[in-house]
């Protein structure tokens, strides 16, 4: 296995992954392109990862989502305090990718390339003091899905929205307007399809090409062509969604 770098006045990092190939790949790329990032140690599983973090106090942790003894989230939940940034390592098909994206966490998709790594490091340096891992762990523990908080990136920073406060999401090309219970409307640079994917299984339904609605805010559904929402909005149901919507509304 490649040897970690050791330089002074650097960004301290730890790699926690049970795949030797990923360990070597990361160490080699960091040594070659990011000499300012010092790899203090490597953990081969969650248990080793906890010990490495506690003893080495890193600034940045590269963390495998699925290890042979526990998940990356389970490992993080066992730590008393999180004083570092995390870049997750996962596959696109892994179930945890939804939790990662829902909480706006940073990640590398296996097998990652140099450009992906460069972008992740760039984001880490830009947002060095911010980390959504504690929020993600809180969301994962929250049994009532409507109490979970969705994190979305905006030009002004991050938007944290409790799901129960979202009434309707309206798509407008590459942007979406999120209508809230406090009568505010937030604009985010995500397509409706992007948001639909994030909200899958969380009490939302895309009833029309331009609208996603929250079930708990549906005031009435008296016919098969429109929905009345708690803020007074009337939203159409597309023809091809009528039967699917009816089944979702009556059985979820």
PENORMO-V892019 format. One line per field, one symbol per residue. ss: DSSP state (a for helix, b for strand, c for the rest). phi: phi as a letter, one per 40 degrees, with the letter a starting at -180 (. if undefined). A space follows every 10 residues. Layout:
ss=???
phi=???
This chain:
ss=cccccccccc bbbbbbccca aaaaaaaaaa aaacccbbbb bbbccaaaaa aaaaaacccb bbbbcbcccc baaaaaaccc ccccbbbbbb cccccaaaaa aacccbbbbc cccaaaaaaa aaaaaacccc ccaaaaaaaa acccaaacbb bbbbccbbbb bbaaabbbbb bbccbbbbbb ccccbbbbcc caaaaaaacc cccbbbbbcc bbbbaaabbb cccccbbbbc cccbbbccaa aaaaaaaaaa ac
phi=.ccccabcfb ccbbbbacbd ccdccccccc dcbbcccccc abbcaccccc cccccbfccb bcbccbbcba cccccccccc abbacbbcba bcccdccccc cccfccabcc ccbccccdcc ccccccbdcb acddcccccc ccccdcccbc bbcbcchbbb bcdccccabb cafcbabbcb ccgcbbbbcb cccccdcccd gbgbaccadb abbcdcbcca acacbabbbc cgcbbcbcdc cdcccdcccc bb
